[in-house]
């Protein structure tokens, strides 16, 4: 790995990361930051698939590996604070049945099923090892993404069963899709479970999103350390 790109959607998810003097961040343009040694690029993309796609496209021009860091909803018995290392993604609000494809499959894209993935086993192991060195265990899993919150328990359960996902967010699958079908950059995600996808827990989410930034800063230190050796 030569250069790592990081996509973060929400300011509080990056609060500790961007305030950590270890990285010697410098702003290169609005929403873009570069570590002092130039090995890590970070984009504060904003919420949703369009902004995530924009960030992934920009980063893919200069980074060979891209990662989203952010909070997610757990879809079953996931614990608050549990972190999932995801290398498989599903766009749960993509529907093209009328065009003869299944849910999650983009018509005329070359997709043969709903799973989006563009991460080698070596890169996944690299990320997991960095988390372990940071003292933060991770669980391997699949994330699904869409541009709306899943607040109906029945709908969330239906999608969980259909796509075999453990967590849900609003960015990861879109960034993964750009990397898998339009660039040569590898992609993985680190998703911190902040709430259950079928509950309205706004206050809890706001508190937990700040906590997630502490873990992301520790993990990113180890990722950075490993790529500079």
C-alpha positions as CSV (number, residue, x, y, z in Angstrom):
1,X,0.0,0.0,0.0
2,X,1.4,3.3,-1.1
3,X,-1.3,5.8,0.0
4,X,-4.5,5.4,2.0
5,X,-7.7,7.3,1.5
6,X,-10.2,7.8,4.3
7,X,-13.8,8.8,3.8
8,X,-15.7,10.1,6.9
9,X,-19.3,11.4,6.6
10,X,-20.0,13.2,9.9
11,X,-17.8,15.8,11.6
12,X,-18.1,14.1,15.0
13,X,-16.9,10.8,13.6
14,X,-13.6,12.6,12.7
15,X,-13.4,14.8,15.7
16,X,-10.5,13.0,17.5
17,X,-8.9,11.9,14.2
18,X,-8.5,15.5,12.9
19,X,-7.4,16.8,16.3
20,X,-4.6,14.2,16.8
21,X,-1.2,15.9,16.4
22,X,0.3,12.6,15.4
23,X,-1.0,13.0,11.8
24,X,0.1,16.6,11.3
25,X,-2.9,17.2,9.1
26,X,-2.9,20.1,6.7
27,X,-6.0,21.2,4.8
28,X,-5.4,21.0,1.0
29,X,-8.8,22.3,0.0
30,X,-12.3,22.5,1.6
31,X,-13.1,19.1,3.1
32,X,-9.8,17.6,2.2
33,X,-6.9,16.9,4.6
34,X,-3.5,15.3,4.1
35,X,-1.2,13.8,6.7
36,X,2.1,15.5,7.2
37,X,4.0,12.8,5.3
38,X,1.4,12.7,2.5
39,X,0.6,9.0,3.0
40,X,-3.0,9.5,4.2
41,X,-5.7,11.6,2.5
42,X,-8.9,12.2,4.4
43,X,-12.2,13.6,2.9
44,X,-15.1,14.9,5.0
45,X,-17.6,13.8,2.5
46,X,-21.0,14.3,4.1
47,X,-23.9,11.9,4.5
48,X,-25.3,9.7,1.7
49,X,-24.3,7.7,-1.3
50,X,-23.7,10.7,-3.7
51,X,-21.2,12.4,-1.5
52,X,-19.5,9.1,-0.7
53,X,-19.2,8.3,-4.4
54,X,-17.8,11.8,-5.1
55,X,-15.2,11.3,-2.3
56,X,-14.2,7.8,-3.6
57,X,-13.8,9.1,-7.1
58,X,-11.6,11.9,-6.0
59,X,-9.5,9.7,-3.7
60,X,-9.1,6.9,-6.3
61,X,-7.0,9.2,-8.4
62,X,-4.3,9.3,-5.8
63,X,-4.9,6.4,-3.3
64,X,-4.5,2.7,-4.0
65,X,-6.6,1.7,-1.0
66,X,-9.7,3.6,0.3
67,X,-11.6,3.1,3.6
68,X,-14.8,4.5,5.0
69,X,-14.8,5.0,8.7
70,X,-18.2,5.7,10.3
71,X,-21.1,4.7,12.5
72,X,-23.7,2.1,11.4
73,X,-26.9,0.6,12.6
74,X,-26.8,-3.0,13.8
75,X,-29.3,-5.3,12.1
76,X,-29.7,-7.9,14.8
77,X,-27.8,-8.6,18.0
78,X,-24.7,-6.4,17.3
79,X,-23.4,-4.7,20.4
80,X,-23.1,-0.9,20.7
81,X,-19.4,-0.1,20.1
82,X,-18.7,-3.2,18.1
83,X,-16.6,-2.5,15.0
84,X,-17.2,-4.4,11.8
85,X,-14.5,-4.7,9.2
86,X,-16.5,-5.0,5.9
87,X,-15.2,-6.0,2.5
88,X,-18.6,-6.9,1.1
89,X,-21.3,-4.4,0.4
90,X,-24.9,-4.2,-0.8
91,X,-26.8,-1.3,-2.2
92,X,-30.1,-2.2,-0.5
93,X,-32.2,0.6,-2.2
94,X,-31.1,-0.3,-5.7
95,X,-34.1,-2.0,-7.5
96,X,-34.2,-3.0,-11.1
97,X,-36.6,-5.9,-11.2
98,X,-38.5,-4.3,-14.1
99,X,-35.2,-4.6,-16.1
100,X,-34.8,-8.2,-15.3
101,X,-32.2,-8.0,-12.4
102,X,-32.6,-8.7,-8.7
103,X,-32.6,-6.4,-5.8
104,X,-29.3,-4.7,-5.1
105,X,-28.1,-5.3,-8.7
106,X,-27.5,-2.2,-10.9
107,X,-28.9,-2.8,-14.4
108,X,-26.4,-2.9,-17.3
109,X,-23.5,-2.6,-15.0
110,X,-21.9,-6.0,-15.3
111,X,-23.0,-7.0,-11.9
112,X,-24.0,-10.7,-11.6
113,X,-25.3,-10.5,-8.0
114,X,-25.9,-8.0,-5.3
115,X,-22.5,-8.3,-3.5
116,X,-20.0,-5.5,-4.2
117,X,-16.4,-6.2,-3.3
118,X,-13.0,-5.0,-4.3
119,X,-10.7,-5.9,-1.4
120,X,-8.0,-8.5,-1.5
121,X,-7.5,-10.9,1.4
122,X,-4.1,-9.4,2.0
123,X,-5.6,-5.9,2.4
124,X,-8.4,-7.2,4.7
125,X,-5.8,-9.0,6.9
126,X,-3.7,-5.8,6.9
127,X,-6.6,-3.8,8.2
128,X,-7.5,-6.4,10.8
129,X,-3.9,-6.5,12.1
130,X,-3.9,-2.8,12.5
131,X,-7.0,-2.9,14.6
132,X,-5.5,-5.6,16.7
133,X,-2.4,-3.6,17.3
134,X,-4.6,-0.7,18.4
135,X,-6.2,-3.0,20.9
136,X,-9.6,-2.9,19.2
137,X,-11.1,-6.2,18.0
138,X,-13.1,-6.2,14.9
139,X,-15.7,-8.5,13.4
140,X,-15.7,-9.4,9.7
141,X,-19.1,-8.7,8.1
142,X,-21.2,-7.3,5.3
143,X,-22.6,-3.8,5.2
144,X,-25.6,-2.6,3.2
145,X,-26.2,1.0,2.3
146,X,-29.1,3.2,1.2
147,X,-30.1,6.8,1.2
148,X,-32.7,6.5,3.9
149,X,-32.9,5.3,7.5
150,X,-34.4,1.9,8.2
151,X,-36.9,2.7,11.0
152,X,-39.4,0.0,10.3
153,X,-38.4,-3.2,12.1
154,X,-40.1,-5.4,9.6
155,X,-38.4,-3.8,6.6
156,X,-35.0,-3.9,8.3
157,X,-35.4,-7.6,9.1
158,X,-36.5,-8.4,5.5
159,X,-33.5,-6.7,4.1
160,X,-31.2,-8.3,6.6
161,X,-32.4,-11.7,5.6
162,X,-32.4,-10.9,1.9
163,X,-28.8,-9.5,1.8
164,X,-27.2,-11.4,4.8
165,X,-25.9,-8.1,6.2
166,X,-24.9,-7.3,9.7
167,X,-24.8,-3.5,9.6
168,X,-26.5,-0.7,7.6
169,X,-25.2,2.7,6.7
170,X,-25.6,5.4,4.1
171,X,-22.2,5.5,2.4
172,X,-20.1,2.3,2.2
173,X,-21.7,0.5,-0.7
174,X,-21.6,3.5,-3.0
175,X,-17.9,4.1,-2.4
176,X,-17.2,0.4,-2.8
177,X,-19.2,0.4,-6.1
178,X,-17.0,3.3,-7.5
179,X,-13.9,1.4,-6.6
180,X,-15.1,-2.0,-7.9
181,X,-16.5,-0.8,-11.2
182,X,-14.8,2.5,-12.1
183,X,-11.3,2.5,-10.6
184,X,-8.4,0.2,-9.5
185,X,-8.5,1.2,-5.8
186,X,-9.2,-1.4,-3.2
187,X,-11.9,-0.7,-0.7
188,X,-12.9,-1.7,2.8
189,X,-14.9,-0.2,5.6
190,X,-14.7,0.1,9.4
191,X,-18.2,0.6,10.8
192,X,-18.8,1.3,14.5
193,X,-22.3,0.1,15.7
194,X,-23.9,3.2,17.3
195,X,-27.6,2.0,17.4
196,X,-30.0,-0.6,16.2
197,X,-31.3,0.1,12.7
198,X,-34.9,-0.3,13.7
199,X,-34.9,2.1,16.6
200,X,-35.2,5.9,16.8
201,X,-32.2,6.7,19.1
202,X,-31.1,10.1,18.0
203,X,-29.7,11.2,21.3
204,X,-27.8,7.9,21.8
205,X,-26.5,8.1,18.2
206,X,-25.1,11.6,18.8
207,X,-23.3,10.5,21.9
208,X,-22.0,7.3,20.4
209,X,-20.7,9.0,17.2
210,X,-18.3,11.0,19.3
211,X,-17.1,7.8,21.0
212,X,-16.4,6.2,17.7
213,X,-13.9,8.9,16.8
214,X,-11.6,7.8,19.6
215,X,-11.4,4.3,18.2
216,X,-11.0,5.5,14.6
217,X,-8.0,7.7,15.6
218,X,-6.3,4.7,17.3
219,X,-6.9,2.5,14.3
220,X,-5.8,5.1,11.8
221,X,-2.5,5.6,13.7
222,X,-1.8,1.9,13.3
223,X,-2.8,1.9,9.6
224,X,-0.5,4.9,9.0
225,X,2.3,3.3,10.9
226,X,2.1,0.1,8.9
227,X,2.1,1.8,5.5
228,X,5.2,3.9,6.4
229,X,7.4,1.0,7.4
